[in-house]
């Protein structure tokens, strides 16, 4: 009798998770050509033939209080996710990043598909805040695929099996044609080019865009020859274009076409970016970057006074234990401060060169010797084969 092909269900709720899922799909198919994959995700998963039952962009929020605004929708989509996984007959479900949604989806999966191991891919950042999430993770999931070597000690004492796979963002092809980008958009070799990256969540766009636009106006007033460009995440592209069209200081902003994102990364002298995976990608390339972030005020108060444990918000800074990427968070995230930080980098070519080397070096160490997606695929397939031996307390 021929064995049935393994069935893996992947769940991603925002663009960064969608990209991780896409890498994992490629690795699963390379390791097991007859694997069957279904799931919830976005454009990257769809490009690999895995079509989501609903649009994930509505789930792409950050912070407790933003999440509360869509809590009913989150519960509904979590239920739909569990139904889709059960209908697919998944042998294992991989839930990627996005703590709030994945926790609720996992609860629904425990009801609808208790026999399928629930694998959490990317640990909640308990090294930085909310240490109690380590215990909740261990109680909710069967296995953790960790992207940081320092994750395991937080989760293993609670009885959770952890596999360190490495950070997939650092294994991706980040090559690009910076000179070609400049040539296509009329940016001379000696023109300074600032890349603005507004994030991938609508909440990030709404909070950061006014500050980034203010910074751009101030910089252009000081140096009229400065060129500006952006690469928009598909999840915010429509809203971002509308804001850009209304912004007097951004008439000449170059909006990179689909497929030009990496070219823009390589073309830029400096980037001003929303904190997130993109800062790690820019660091891998060696693009000097200033990063910023803002939360809602209640969420910020909770994070600032009760939750935050880490010295930095950027992974490259955490790994280096040094502020290689200047960070401007909440009250420090103003157009004036951002413009000043960017201006200091634009004025110091030698500093940019040193930073570029340091960023490449620290991200090379973070990548390690493994191929993260391949390691994650191998672990997922092995767990799926052991299906049935992973019941948590109280499950059938």
C-alpha positions as CSV (number, residue, x, y, z in Angstrom):
1,X,0.0,0.0,0.0
2,X,1.3,3.5,-0.9
3,X,1.7,5.8,2.1
4,X,-0.4,9.0,1.9
5,X,1.6,12.1,1.2
6,X,2.2,14.3,4.4
7,X,-0.2,17.2,4.7
8,X,1.1,20.4,6.2
9,X,-1.1,23.4,7.0
10,X,0.7,26.8,7.3
11,X,-0.8,29.8,9.0
12,X,0.6,33.4,8.4
13,X,-1.2,36.5,9.5
14,X,1.0,39.3,8.2
15,X,3.5,39.9,5.3
16,X,6.6,38.9,7.3
17,X,5.0,35.6,8.2
18,X,3.8,35.1,4.7
19,X,7.4,35.4,3.5
20,X,8.6,32.9,6.1
21,X,5.8,30.5,5.0
22,X,6.8,30.9,1.4
23,X,10.4,29.9,2.2
24,X,9.1,27.0,4.2
25,X,6.9,25.8,1.3
26,X,9.8,25.8,-1.0
27,X,11.9,23.8,1.5
28,X,9.1,21.3,2.2
29,X,8.7,20.6,-1.5
30,X,12.4,20.2,-1.9
31,X,12.7,17.8,1.0
32,X,9.5,15.9,0.1
33,X,8.2,16.4,-3.4
34,X,4.9,14.7,-2.8
35,X,4.1,16.9,0.3
36,X,0.6,18.5,0.2
37,X,0.5,22.1,1.5
38,X,-2.5,24.3,2.3
39,X,-3.0,27.2,4.6
40,X,-3.8,30.8,5.4
41,X,-1.5,33.5,4.1
42,X,-0.9,36.2,1.6
43,X,0.6,36.9,-1.8
44,X,3.9,35.0,-1.3
45,X,2.0,31.8,-0.3
46,X,-0.4,32.3,-3.2
47,X,2.5,32.6,-5.6
48,X,3.3,29.0,-4.6
49,X,-0.3,27.8,-5.2
50,X,-1.4,28.0,-1.6
51,X,-4.5,30.2,-1.6
52,X,-5.8,31.6,1.6
53,X,-9.5,31.3,2.5
54,X,-9.5,35.0,3.6
55,X,-7.5,38.2,3.3
56,X,-4.9,38.4,6.0
57,X,-4.3,42.1,5.7
58,X,-7.2,42.9,8.1
59,X,-5.3,41.0,10.8
60,X,-2.1,42.9,10.4
61,X,-2.1,45.0,13.6
62,X,0.4,45.4,16.4
63,X,-0.1,45.8,20.1
64,X,-2.7,44.9,22.6
65,X,-5.0,47.8,22.1
66,X,-5.0,47.7,18.4
67,X,-5.7,44.0,18.6
68,X,-8.7,44.6,20.9
69,X,-10.3,46.7,18.2
70,X,-10.6,43.7,15.9
71,X,-11.0,41.0,18.5
72,X,-14.3,39.7,17.1
73,X,-12.8,39.4,13.7
74,X,-9.7,37.6,15.1
75,X,-11.9,35.0,16.8
76,X,-13.9,34.5,13.6
77,X,-10.8,34.1,11.4
78,X,-9.2,31.8,14.0
79,X,-12.3,29.6,13.8
80,X,-12.2,29.6,10.0
81,X,-8.5,28.7,10.1
82,X,-9.2,25.7,12.3
83,X,-12.0,24.6,10.0
84,X,-9.8,24.8,6.9
85,X,-7.0,22.8,8.6
86,X,-9.5,20.1,9.7
87,X,-11.1,20.0,6.2
88,X,-7.6,19.6,4.7
89,X,-6.8,16.7,7.1
90,X,-3.5,18.3,8.2
91,X,-0.9,16.0,9.7
92,X,0.7,19.1,11.3
93,X,-0.1,22.8,11.5
94,X,2.7,25.4,11.5
95,X,1.6,28.8,13.0
96,X,4.0,31.5,12.1
97,X,4.9,34.5,14.3
98,X,1.9,36.9,15.1
99,X,1.4,35.9,18.7
100,X,-2.2,37.1,19.3
101,X,-3.8,35.5,16.3
102,X,-1.8,32.3,16.4
103,X,-2.6,31.7,20.1
104,X,-6.4,31.9,19.3
105,X,-6.0,29.8,16.2
106,X,-4.1,27.2,18.2
107,X,-6.9,27.1,20.8
108,X,-9.5,26.5,18.0
109,X,-7.2,23.8,16.4
110,X,-7.0,22.0,19.7
111,X,-10.8,21.7,19.5
112,X,-11.2,20.9,15.8
113,X,-8.0,19.0,15.1
114,X,-6.5,17.8,18.4
115,X,-4.5,15.0,16.8
116,X,-2.4,17.3,14.6
117,X,0.7,18.7,16.2
118,X,0.7,22.5,16.5
119,X,4.1,23.9,15.7
120,X,5.0,27.5,16.6
121,X,7.4,29.0,14.1
122,X,9.2,32.1,15.6
123,X,9.0,32.4,19.3
124,X,7.3,35.3,21.1
125,X,10.1,37.7,22.0
126,X,10.1,36.8,25.7
127,X,13.7,37.9,25.9
128,X,12.5,41.4,25.5
129,X,9.1,41.4,27.2
130,X,6.2,39.3,28.6
131,X,8.2,36.4,30.1
132,X,4.9,34.7,31.0
133,X,4.3,33.9,27.3
134,X,6.9,31.2,27.5
135,X,4.7,29.1,29.8
136,X,1.6,29.8,27.7
137,X,3.5,28.8,24.5
138,X,4.5,25.5,26.2
139,X,0.9,24.8,27.2
140,X,-0.5,25.6,23.8
141,X,1.9,24.3,21.2
142,X,3.7,21.0,20.8
143,X,7.0,22.2,19.3
144,X,8.8,25.5,18.8
145,X,10.9,26.3,15.7
146,X,13.2,29.1,17.1
147,X,15.0,31.6,14.9
148,X,17.3,32.8,17.7
149,X,19.9,30.7,19.4
150,X,19.0,32.4,22.7
151,X,15.3,31.4,22.6
152,X,15.5,27.8,23.9
153,X,16.4,28.5,27.6
154,X,13.2,30.5,28.0
155,X,10.9,27.7,26.8
156,X,12.5,24.4,27.6
157,X,12.1,24.7,31.4
158,X,8.3,24.7,30.8
159,X,8.6,21.4,28.9
160,X,8.4,22.6,25.3
161,X,10.5,20.9,22.7
162,X,12.6,23.5,20.8
163,X,14.5,23.3,17.5
164,X,16.8,26.1,16.6
165,X,16.6,26.6,12.9
166,X,18.2,30.0,12.3
167,X,16.7,33.2,10.9
168,X,15.2,32.6,7.4
169,X,15.4,36.4,6.7
170,X,19.2,36.0,6.5
171,X,19.2,33.1,4.0
172,X,17.1,34.8,1.4
173,X,18.5,36.1,-1.8
174,X,19.0,39.8,-1.1
175,X,21.0,40.6,-4.2
176,X,19.9,43.6,-6.1
177,X,20.9,46.1,-8.8
178,X,21.4,49.4,-7.1
179,X,23.0,51.0,-10.1
180,X,20.2,49.8,-12.3
181,X,17.6,51.3,-10.0
182,X,19.3,54.6,-10.0
183,X,19.6,54.6,-13.8
184,X,15.9,53.7,-14.3
185,X,14.8,56.5,-12.0
186,X,17.2,59.2,-13.1
187,X,19.2,59.2,-9.8
188,X,22.9,60.1,-10.6
189,X,25.7,58.1,-9.2
190,X,26.8,61.0,-6.9
191,X,23.2,61.9,-5.8
192,X,22.4,61.0,-2.3
193,X,19.3,58.7,-2.0
194,X,17.2,58.2,1.1
195,X,14.9,55.2,1.2
196,X,11.7,55.5,3.3
197,X,10.0,52.3,4.5
198,X,6.7,52.8,6.3
199,X,6.2,49.2,7.5
200,X,3.7,46.5,6.5
201,X,0.8,47.2,9.0
202,X,-1.8,49.8,8.5
203,X,-1.3,50.9,12.1
204,X,2.4,51.4,11.4
205,X,1.7,53.5,8.3
206,X,-0.8,55.7,10.1
207,X,1.6,56.4,13.0
208,X,4.9,56.7,11.1
209,X,3.9,58.3,7.9
210,X,3.4,61.8,9.3
211,X,6.8,61.7,11.1
212,X,8.6,60.3,8.1
213,X,7.0,62.9,5.8
214,X,8.0,65.6,8.3
215,X,11.6,64.3,8.4
216,X,11.7,64.2,4.6
217,X,10.5,67.9,4.3
218,X,13.2,69.0,6.8
219,X,15.9,67.1,4.9
220,X,14.9,68.4,1.6
221,X,14.9,72.0,3.0
222,X,18.5,71.5,4.1
223,X,19.6,69.6,1.0
224,X,17.3,70.2,-2.1
225,X,19.4,67.8,-4.1
226,X,18.5,64.8,-1.9
227,X,16.5,62.1,-3.7
228,X,13.8,60.1,-2.0
229,X,12.5,56.7,-2.7
230,X,10.2,54.1,-1.2
231,X,9.2,50.4,-1.6
232,X,5.7,49.7,-0.4
233,X,4.5,46.5,1.2
234,X,1.4,45.2,-0.7
235,X,-0.6,45.2,2.5
236,X,-0.4,49.0,2.8
237,X,0.3,50.1,-0.8
238,X,-3.1,51.5,-1.6
239,X,-3.3,53.6,1.6
240,X,0.3,54.7,1.3
241,X,-0.1,55.9,-2.2
242,X,-3.1,58.0,-1.2
243,X,-1.1,59.6,1.7
244,X,1.9,60.2,-0.6
245,X,-0.4,61.9,-3.2
246,X,-1.6,64.4,-0.5
247,X,1.8,65.2,0.9
248,X,3.4,68.4,-0.4
249,X,6.9,67.3,0.5
250,X,6.8,64.0,-1.4
251,X,6.0,65.1,-5.0
252,X,9.3,63.7,-6.3
253,X,9.2,60.5,-4.2
254,X,10.2,57.5,-6.3
255,X,7.9,54.6,-5.7
256,X,9.7,51.4,-6.5
257,X,7.8,49.0,-8.8
258,X,6.9,45.5,-7.8
259,X,10.1,43.5,-7.9
260,X,12.4,46.5,-7.4
261,X,12.4,46.4,-3.6
262,X,15.9,44.8,-3.3
263,X,17.3,47.1,-6.0
264,X,16.1,50.0,-3.9
265,X,17.8,48.6,-0.8
266,X,21.1,48.5,-2.7
267,X,20.6,51.9,-4.3
268,X,20.1,53.8,-1.1
269,X,22.8,55.6,0.8
270,X,20.7,55.6,4.0
271,X,17.3,54.1,4.9
272,X,14.7,55.4,7.3
273,X,12.6,52.3,8.2
274,X,9.9,51.1,10.4
275,X,11.3,48.7,12.9
276,X,10.9,45.0,11.9
277,X,12.3,42.3,9.6
278,X,13.2,44.9,7.0
279,X,15.9,46.4,9.2
280,X,17.5,43.0,9.4
281,X,17.4,42.7,5.6
282,X,19.0,46.1,5.2
283,X,21.6,45.2,7.8
284,X,22.5,42.0,5.8
285,X,23.0,44.2,2.7
286,X,24.9,46.7,4.7
287,X,22.6,49.7,4.2
288,X,23.0,52.2,7.1
289,X,19.6,52.6,8.6
290,X,17.7,54.7,11.1
291,X,14.7,52.9,12.6
292,X,11.5,54.1,14.3
293,X,8.4,52.8,15.9
294,X,5.3,54.1,17.6
295,X,2.6,52.3,19.5
296,X,-0.8,53.5,20.8
297,X,-0.3,55.4,24.0
298,X,-1.9,52.9,26.3
299,X,0.1,50.1,24.7
300,X,3.3,52.1,25.0
301,X,2.6,52.9,28.7
302,X,2.2,49.2,29.4
303,X,5.2,48.2,27.4
304,X,7.4,51.0,28.8
305,X,6.7,50.6,32.5
306,X,5.7,46.9,32.8
307,X,6.8,44.8,29.9
308,X,10.0,45.8,28.1
309,X,13.2,44.0,29.2
310,X,15.5,44.4,26.3
311,X,18.0,47.2,25.8
312,X,17.2,47.6,22.0
313,X,14.3,46.9,19.7
314,X,16.4,46.0,16.6
315,X,17.7,42.4,16.4
316,X,21.0,43.5,14.9
317,X,21.5,45.9,17.8
318,X,20.6,43.1,20.3
319,X,23.0,40.7,18.6
320,X,25.8,43.3,18.5
321,X,25.0,44.7,22.0
322,X,25.6,48.0,20.4
323,X,23.5,50.7,18.7
324,X,24.5,50.1,15.1
325,X,21.0,51.1,13.9
326,X,19.8,54.3,15.7
327,X,16.4,53.8,17.2
328,X,13.7,56.4,17.7
329,X,10.7,55.0,19.6
330,X,7.5,56.7,20.7
331,X,8.3,60.2,22.1
332,X,11.6,60.2,20.3
333,X,10.0,59.4,17.0
334,X,9.6,62.9,15.7
335,X,10.3,64.4,12.3
336,X,13.0,66.7,13.8
337,X,14.9,63.8,15.5
338,X,14.6,61.5,12.5
339,X,15.8,64.1,10.1
340,X,18.8,64.9,12.4
341,X,19.8,61.2,12.6
342,X,19.5,60.7,8.9
343,X,21.4,63.9,8.2
344,X,24.3,62.8,10.4
345,X,24.7,59.6,8.4
346,X,24.4,61.4,5.0
347,X,27.1,63.8,6.1
348,X,29.6,61.2,7.2
349,X,30.6,58.8,4.4
350,X,33.3,57.2,6.5
351,X,30.8,56.4,9.3
352,X,28.5,54.9,6.7
353,X,31.2,52.6,5.4
354,X,32.2,51.4,8.9
355,X,28.5,50.8,9.8
356,X,28.0,48.9,6.6
357,X,30.8,46.5,7.4
358,X,29.6,46.1,11.1
359,X,26.0,45.4,10.0
360,X,27.1,42.7,7.5
361,X,29.4,41.1,10.1
362,X,26.8,40.9,12.8
363,X,24.1,39.5,10.6
364,X,26.5,36.9,9.2
365,X,27.0,35.7,12.7
366,X,23.3,35.7,13.3
367,X,22.7,33.6,10.2
368,X,25.0,30.9,11.4
369,X,26.0,27.8,9.4
370,X,22.5,26.4,9.0
371,X,19.9,26.8,6.2
372,X,16.9,27.9,8.3
373,X,14.1,27.0,6.0
374,X,15.6,23.6,5.3
375,X,16.0,22.9,9.0
376,X,12.4,24.1,9.6
377,X,11.1,21.8,6.9
378,X,13.0,18.8,8.2
379,X,11.7,19.3,11.7
380,X,8.1,19.9,10.5
381,X,8.1,16.7,8.4
382,X,9.6,14.7,11.3
383,X,6.9,16.0,13.7
384,X,4.1,15.3,11.2
385,X,5.4,11.7,10.9
386,X,5.1,11.3,14.7
387,X,1.5,12.6,14.6
388,X,-0.6,11.3,17.4
389,X,1.9,11.2,20.1
390,X,1.8,14.8,21.1
391,X,-1.5,15.3,23.0
392,X,-1.5,18.0,25.6
393,X,-3.2,17.6,28.9
394,X,-7.0,17.7,28.4
395,X,-6.9,16.8,24.7
396,X,-8.5,13.7,23.3
